[in-house]
Amino acid sequence: MAELCFEEEDMARQVLAGQLRRLREASGKSLAQLASETNYDRTYLNRLENGERLSKLAVMEALDAIYDTDGLLADLWKLAQRDAFKDKYQAFMQREAIAVVNHKYSLAIPGLLQTEAYARTLLSSAPMPLKAGVLEERVAARLGRQAVLQRDPPLSVRFIIDESALRRPTADRVIWREQLTHILAASEQWNITVQVLLLAAGDHDLVGGHLSLLWMPDGTSVAYLEGSKSGGLVEDPDKVTRYRVSYERLRDMALSPPDSASFIAQLVEDC
């Protein structure tokens, strides 16, 4: 993987756009030629070079292959997509990117398991509609986080999803069915465990929020608590331990992974 030497990560997007233009011009290719080789629209590629769009990781990987740049563009993209999130998430995302174990409890469909269509629908639901370009940037940034699920070595991740999230469909039932099917397929991967916490399980001390527990390669751990409009990183070892105990109790209250898969499969069937 190419080495990066940028002191300011918030410049990554501008650097990425500049590199895209420089590499294309150095190769002697026109935008039309590049569009033909990549099957991406010429206007779309031009917007990437101008820094107007963030794109998706797959686009950068395709361009890395064309320019033989040994993952440079993909690395720059990973830095740039973090800038699309608010500052309060960046410390968490930096740790999430290198964590070896990730345990989550969520009252909503976790971002790491969202399909593109569902993420776009969810992000479009804000009271103040996002401009089309901003919306697509947010979607790309959210999907970009999912790269941790295909990382080598693979991340071990457990999702406990509240039943309420799985019974809150989108208006478009095709998008909703696709989302449920995607979660079901993800649960079949050996490094991903999905459990459903039924409403009948009753009250617990994580009601009203989302929790992530991350274990780092050096054995340390952190917790991240998130509400609908705020979030905070917890690094104090004693507090992290208490949240870990809360999570383990929640895990014991939830359906087993096989029963959870059956529950989600029934929801798919009901669609």
N, C-alpha and C positions, 0 to 999 in steps of 0.2 A: 504494500500500500504506500502511495506517495506520501512523503513527509511534508507537513505544513509548518510554516514559520511566521505566522501572522500574530502580532502582539494584540490586535483588537479583533475579536471575533465578530463584532458588529459591522466590520468592513467586508465580511466574507461575501455578502451578496453582490456588492459592487465589484469585488475582485473576480467573482465567478462570471459575471456578465462580461467583464473585460477579457477574461481568458477565453470565453466562448468566441468572441469576435476575433481576438488575436489568432487563435488556432485555426479558425476558418480561413482568415485572410492568408495566413502562412501556408495553408494547404493549397491555396489557389482556387478554392471552391467558391462558387456563388451560392447565395441562399437557395436559389432554385435547384442547384445540383445537390446541395445538402438535403433539401426537402425530399428529393427523389430517392436518395440513398437511405434515408431514415424513415420515410413514410410519415413524417410529421409536416404539418402545414408550414409553408414559407413564412407567413405572417406570424405564426406562433413562434418559430425559431428566431425571427427578428425581435420579437418582444422579449425573448430570453436574453438576447445579446444587449438589449437596452435596459435590462434590469427591471422590466415591467411585470414579469411573471417569474415565479419561483420554480415551476415545473414539478416533475416527479423524478424519483431516483432512477427509474427505468430509462428515462430520457438521457440522464447524465451517463449512465452505464453504456448506453448505445453510442453516445458521442465519444466516450473514453475509448471504446473499441475502434471507432473510425479514425480517431486521431492518435491512437496508440499511446495514451497518456498515463497508463498504469494506475488508474483509479483517482487521478488528481481531481477531475471534475466531480466525481462522486463524493470525495472527501470535502470539497468546498461546498457542495450542496448540503451535506450533513451539518456543516457549521451554519450555513445561511438559513436553513429551515428552522433552526432553533430561534433565530431572530424574529420569526413570525409569531412567536408566543410572547406573552407579557413577561416582564422581568420576574414576577413572583414564581413563575414556573421554571425558569432557566436553571436554578440551582438543583431542583429536583430532576430535570431532564438530563443534566450532565451526569448525575449519579445513575439514573436509569439506564443511560447508554452503556455503562460499564459494569452494572450489577450482574451477579451470577445467579441470584435468586430474587424473584419478584412475586410477592403475594399481595393480592388486591381484593378489597371488598367494595362493591359499587352498587349504588342505588339507580344507576343508569347503565346503558350499554357501554362498556369500557372502550375508550378510544382505540386501544390496541386491537380490538375485535370488530371495529366498525367497517362496513363496506363503504366504498366511495359514494354510492348513491345515498346511503343512510346518513353519512357524515354531511353531505351537501344539504340534505333535507333538514338535518338538525341545526346546522349553522345558518340556514336560511330563516329559521324561526325567530331570530332576534327581533325585538320591537322596532329597532331602526334597521331597515333592510340594508345589507351590505352591497356595495357596488360589485358588479360581476367580476372584475379583476381581483378585488380584495377577497371575495368569496372563494374563488378558485385557489387563491394563495393559501387561505386558511385550510381548505380541504387538502391541498397538497402537503401542507405542514403537518396536519393531523395524521395523514396516511404515512408520511415519512417516518413517524415514530415507530411504526410497525416493523421497521427494518430490524429492530432488536430481536424479533421473534425468529429471524432467519440468520442470526449472527453465528459465527464460528469462533469459539465453542458456543453451542446453543444456550440460550437463557432458559432456566427452569422457572416457569411462571404458573401460579394458581390464581384463578379468578373465582370469587364467590359473588354471584350476581343475585341481587334481590328479585324475588318473583315479580314485584311491581314493575320493574324495568322490562320484563319479558311479556308483560300484559298491556303494554302501552304502545300500540301499533302506530305506524305512520298512516296518513290518509291514503297513500298509495299502497295497497296490499301486496303488490308485486315486489316493491322495495322492501317491505317488512318481511315477506317470506324469504327473500334472498338474504336478509340480515340474519334471520333465525337459522337458516341453512348454513350460513357462513360460520356462525358460532358452533354449530353442531360439528361441522367439518374440522374446525380448529381443535375441538376437544379430542379428536382422534389422533392428534399429533402426540408423540411420546413425551415431549417436553412441556406440554400444555395440559393443565387440569382445570376443568370447569365444574363448579358446583352451584346448585340453585338453593337459595335460602327462601323457603316458603313463608308466606305471610302467617301461616298457622304456627310457625315456630315461636311467635310472640315477641315480646320486647327484648332488647339487648342494649348494651352500652355504646354501640356504634350507630344507633338509630339517628338518622338525620344528616349523615355525612359519608364521605368516601375515605377509605384508608388504603395506603400503599406501604408495604414494608419491603425495603431493599437490603440485600446483603452484598457487600462489596468483596472483591477478590482477596482483600487482606483480612477478611473475617468480621470487619465492623459492619454495623447496620444503622439505618436511618428510617424514620417514618415520615410520611407525608399525609397530612390531614387536609381535606378539601371540602368546602361547602359549595353552594350554588354560585356564590360570587367572590369567594376568597379561599386562600390556601396557605399553608405554612409548613416548613420543613422542621422536623424534630430530630435533634442529634444527641440530646442528653441520653446516655445509656440506660439510666433507670426508667425514664419515660418511654423509651423505645421498647424496653422489656415489658412494661405494663400494656402497651398497645399490642405487643406480640401475644400476650396471654389472652387479651380480648379477642384477637383474631382466631386463636386456636379454639376458644370456646365457640365462636361463631362457626368455625369449620365443623365442629362436632354437631352443631345444631342443623347444619345444612344437609341436603340430600347427598348420598354418596355419588361419586362420579358416574357410575353406570345408571343409577336412578335419575340423575340430572339429565343425562343424555336422552333417556326415555321420555322425560318430562318435556324437553325441548322438541324432540321428535314429534310428540303429540301436538304441540303448538303448531309445528309446521303443517302437520296433517290437517289441523283445524282451519288453517288458512285456505 
